[in-house]
Amino acid sequence: MLARSRRRFLQGGLALAGLGLVSACGLPPLASETTTKRWRLGLFHVGLDHVPASLDPLREELAQLGYVEGQDLELDWRNLESEAAAQTMAREFVKEKADLIVAFENQTMRAAKGSTSEIPVVFLHVDDPVANGWVASLARPGGNMTGFVGQPDLPDKRIEYFKVLVPSLRRLLIVLDPGDPVTPRVLPLARKAAAALSVELIEAEVTTPESLERAFAELPPGAADGVFAASRNVQTNLTLPIIRLSHERGMPVASHRKEFVAQGALFSYGPDQAATGRAGAHLIDKILHGAKPGDLPVEQRDVLELVVNVGVARSLRLAIPEAALSQANVVIE
């Protein structure tokens, strides 16, 4: 049995049927002759220690679009512990004949891609759907999938901001999953950016919480000045353990989401996930009204934010230059 959390939400409006003979007689339809069209959506994500910040805005925007709880929309939300669990869940969504699947981030998107070529799929917070082979192009996706490039991999920019915020950064522990398909793309960018800034990378390969614990245990005291998660799988599954282990050693952490900055990362640089969730609701609405996913362009979420937690900086005895702090879009005290 899969270890997963599950929430079920029902929303919608009534559709009348059975008007034939009864309407012809001038009488209102009987209650037994009333049917409800209920759209069934499967939504899933990998990472039990957090929920995508776009989930609640997506639900709220669907309600604003007129879907009323309990009548014409059923949202089957699953938060899963691994990509293997996501693959099983995707097959279950297909077996249950979901009307549409919403895949949050790369791991569930790979699972959806491997499970159906017919059910419409809307993806959120993925890095490069063309390079990953999920769509033919951003302008004309083709097939049954479309969505948002809402979580671009920006290892070079994040390392640059790390150096700006922490000028004393000389050695950076970079945590990566060698089995993540994204790793071969992001690692060369990280290496190039670090070399240009005279920052030495200490590369640690991790795939599980246990291997992460070992990587930190084997790191000599003072060997690194900061920590950076390069692989998407590591970001999704291990960010909170990385923050905990880093703080135990007095090291700042760079993140990809501002929600993790509120939980102890020094800073993040990436898009606003809540805005992506609201936009995702409108895309879903178009598809439920008959639009074909393959005809709907993939949207790029270009609004990127630099979020800095000065309280974390103080706790780690780091002095962030005022010029660097002035570049932040959001400062958390």
Buried (B, 14 or more C-beta within 10 A) or exposed (E): EBEBEEEEBBBBBEEEEEEEEEEEEEEEBEEEBEEEBBBBBBBBBBBBEBBBBBBEBBBBBBBEBEBBBEBBBBBBBBBBBBBEBBBBBBBBBBEEEBBBBBBBBBBBBBBBBEBBEEBBBBBBBBBBBEEBEBBBEBEEBEBBBBBBBBBBBBBBBBBBBBBBBBEEBBBBBBBBBEEBBBBEBBBEBBBEBBEEBEBEBBBBBBBEEEBBEEBBEEBEEEEBBBBBBBBBBBBBBBBBBBBEBBBEBEBBBBBBBBBBBBBBBBBBBBBBBBBBBBBBBEBBBBBBEEBBBBEBEBBEBEEBBBBBBBBBBEBBEBEBEEEBBEEBEBBBE
